[in-house]
Amino acid sequence: MRKPLQLSRPLMLAFAAVIACSALIGAMSRVDQDSDAADPEPSGISADLRPAPQAAVANDIEIALAQATLKGTGFVAAGNPVRHEQTMEVPVRDAEGHNWVAWLDKAGRASEVEIVDYEEDKVPEAPTFRPEDLPGMIAKDGFQSRGEAERRPEHFEIRAVNQRSELVNLYVDFAGQIYKQVWVR
């Protein structure tokens, strides 16, 4: 007859920690596939901003990370983050109430924000301002130009520093509206 395996207390605690961590990781990776669940909506999140059923809704840790990242960018979360393979997509709003979508990288850093309710049809075909006026225009929105504006067929791109001293590429349409920001890493 075999003797039962005797483990030291530190080894038993280590095994218990490994089992607890794997249970936590398993719980974090589960996705609620039932979009018709009777769970009430989290406060402040409207049903129309909920992700599609096939998307992976972020867990509480990812939601807290997204909110902390967005806090200093001038945007507030307007819905639950949705996990993708390499990014997390977060519906956000700016101070003026425009709907944007933000993408965070795996490290939780903002990588891009783009306006959702942007109407390309209403943008003039030619600039309504002089390109040399663009640095002053973006300064009104809290950006400092770090180069000359490059004209593209339907917009200008200009490298700038935001209020958090992060380097970004701004996309400015011919009406003078910033409709996209991409962080330079």
Secondary structure per residue as TSV (DSSP state, phi and psi in degrees):
chain	resnum	aa	ss	phi	psi
A	1	M	-	360.0	137.7
A	2	R	-	-84.5	147.9
A	3	K	-	-80.2	143.7
A	4	P	-	-64.8	147.3
A	5	L	-	-68.4	125.5
A	6	Q	-	-102.4	120.9
A	7	L	-	-111.0	144.2
A	8	S	-	-71.9	158.9
A	9	R	H	-58.3	-46.5
A	10	P	H	-60.9	-36.7
A	11	L	H	-69.3	-39.4
A	12	M	H	-63.7	-40.9
A	13	L	H	-64.2	-37.7
A	14	A	H	-64.6	-44.0
A	15	F	H	-62.6	-41.3
A	16	A	H	-63.0	-39.5
A	17	A	H	-65.3	-41.0
A	18	V	H	-63.6	-43.8
A	19	I	H	-65.2	-42.5
A	20	A	H	-64.1	-41.2
A	21	C	H	-65.0	-42.3
A	22	S	H	-68.0	-32.8
A	23	A	H	-67.0	-40.6
A	24	L	H	-65.3	-43.5
A	25	I	H	-63.5	-41.1
A	26	G	H	-62.9	-40.7
A	27	A	H	-67.1	-36.7
A	28	M	H	-70.2	-29.0
A	29	S	H	-88.4	-10.8
A	30	R	-	-70.5	143.5
A	31	V	-	-120.7	132.5
A	32	D	-	-75.9	107.3
A	33	Q	-	-82.1	-14.2
A	34	D	-	-89.5	100.1
A	35	S	T	-76.4	-11.4
A	36	D	T	-97.6	20.1
A	37	A	-	-60.3	150.9
A	38	A	-	-83.5	8.4
A	39	D	-	-64.6	138.1
A	40	P	-	-68.8	154.1
A	41	E	-	-66.8	140.5
A	42	P	-	-61.3	146.8
A	43	S	T	-59.5	136.9
A	44	G	T	83.8	1.7
A	45	I	-	-115.7	117.3
A	46	S	-	-82.2	153.8
A	47	A	G	-63.4	-29.5
A	48	D	G	-74.0	-11.6
A	49	L	G	-97.7	3.1
A	50	R	S	-70.7	144.8
A	51	P	-	-70.1	161.5
A	52	A	-	-62.1	152.4
A	53	P	T	-57.2	-29.5
A	54	Q	T	-79.8	-11.1
A	55	A	S	-80.3	154.9
A	56	A	E	-95.8	112.5
A	57	V	E	-72.3	136.8
A	58	A	-	-68.3	153.4
A	59	N	-	-86.2	178.0
A	60	D	H	-59.9	-37.7
A	61	I	H	-65.5	-43.4
A	62	E	H	-67.2	-36.5
A	63	I	H	-64.3	-44.5
A	64	A	H	-63.7	-40.3
A	65	L	H	-63.2	-44.3
A	66	A	H	-62.4	-43.9
A	67	Q	H	-64.4	-39.5
A	68	A	H	-66.0	-40.2
A	69	T	H	-65.6	-42.8
A	70	L	H	-74.5	-21.0
A	71	K	H	-54.4	-42.5
A	72	G	T	-90.2	-1.1
A	73	T	T	-94.0	-6.2
A	74	G	T	90.0	6.6
A	75	F	-	-117.7	152.0
A	76	V	E	-123.9	144.1
A	77	A	E	-62.2	136.3
A	78	A	-	-117.6	11.1
A	79	G	S	180.0	179.2
A	80	N	-	-75.6	140.0
A	81	P	-	-65.0	150.5
A	82	V	E	-120.5	125.9
A	83	R	E	-81.1	133.7
A	84	H	-	-118.5	179.4
A	85	E	S	-59.5	-47.9
A	86	Q	S	-110.1	-12.0
A	87	T	-	-138.4	172.6
A	88	M	E	-126.3	129.1
A	89	E	E	-101.7	129.3
A	90	V	E	-129.3	121.8
A	91	P	E	-71.4	131.2
A	92	V	E	-135.4	165.9
A	93	R	E	-128.8	148.0
A	94	D	-	-92.8	-179.4
A	95	A	T	-64.5	-23.2
A	96	E	T	-90.4	-0.1
A	97	G	-	90.5	5.8
A	98	H	-	-74.3	142.9
A	99	N	E	-86.4	130.6
A	100	W	E	-127.8	169.1
A	101	V	E	-126.2	133.4
A	102	A	E	-111.9	144.0
A	103	W	E	-116.2	129.2
A	104	L	E	-109.6	144.2
A	105	D	-	-80.7	-178.8
A	106	K	T	-61.2	-26.4
A	107	A	T	-83.3	-2.1
A	108	G	S	87.0	8.9
A	109	R	-	-88.0	145.2
A	110	A	E	-65.5	131.8
A	111	S	E	-114.2	-27.2
A	112	E	E	-165.5	144.6
A	113	V	E	-134.0	140.7
A	114	E	E	-141.8	139.1
A	115	I	E	-69.3	136.5
A	116	V	S	-86.9	-45.3
A	117	D	S	-89.0	37.4
A	118	Y	-	-79.8	131.1
A	119	E	-	-111.6	96.0
A	120	E	G	-60.4	-32.5
A	121	D	G	-63.0	-25.6
A	122	K	G	-92.0	1.3
A	123	V	S	-86.7	133.3
A	124	P	-	-63.1	155.3
A	125	E	S	-77.5	-16.7
A	126	A	S	-129.7	153.1
A	127	P	-	-59.9	141.7
A	128	T	S	-96.8	12.6
A	129	F	S	-146.8	165.8
A	130	R	-	-84.8	139.8
A	131	P	G	-55.9	-32.7
A	132	E	G	-70.4	-13.7
A	133	D	G	-84.0	-11.2
A	134	L	H	-60.4	-43.3
A	135	P	H	-58.3	-38.5
A	136	G	H	-68.2	-34.8
A	137	M	H	-67.0	-43.6
A	138	I	H	-73.7	-24.4
A	139	A	H	-63.8	-32.4
A	140	K	T	-64.7	-24.0
A	141	D	T	-96.5	9.7
A	142	G	T	92.2	13.5
A	143	F	-	-106.5	149.4
A	144	Q	E	-114.3	124.8
A	145	S	E	-64.5	141.2
A	146	R	-	-126.2	26.5
A	147	G	S	169.2	177.7
A	148	E	-	-82.5	151.0
A	149	A	-	-73.5	135.4
A	150	E	E	-103.6	125.8
A	151	R	E	-82.9	134.5
A	152	R	-	-115.9	171.8
A	153	P	S	-56.5	-34.8
A	154	E	S	-125.1	5.3
A	155	H	E	-165.7	177.9
A	156	F	E	-113.0	147.8
A	157	E	E	-117.8	134.5
A	158	I	E	-141.5	135.0
A	159	R	E	-85.0	135.9
A	160	A	E	-149.1	170.1
A	161	V	E	-111.5	131.7
A	162	N	-	-85.0	-174.3
A	163	Q	T	-67.4	-17.4
A	164	R	T	-97.8	13.6
A	165	S	S	64.2	29.5
A	166	E	-	-98.9	140.6
A	167	L	E	-81.2	126.4
A	168	V	E	-134.2	154.1
A	169	N	E	-99.8	126.5
A	170	L	E	-103.5	138.6
A	171	Y	E	-107.7	117.3
A	172	V	E	-119.5	123.6
A	173	D	E	-76.6	176.2
A	174	F	T	-72.3	-7.6
A	175	A	T	-91.1	-6.4
A	176	G	S	95.1	10.1
A	177	Q	-	-92.6	131.2
A	178	I	E	-77.4	117.8
A	179	Y	E	-114.4	-3.7
A	180	K	E	-157.4	140.9
A	181	Q	E	-128.0	134.0
A	182	V	E	-126.1	122.9
A	183	W	E	-73.3	137.0
A	184	V	-	-96.1	120.1
A	185	R	-	-117.2	360.0
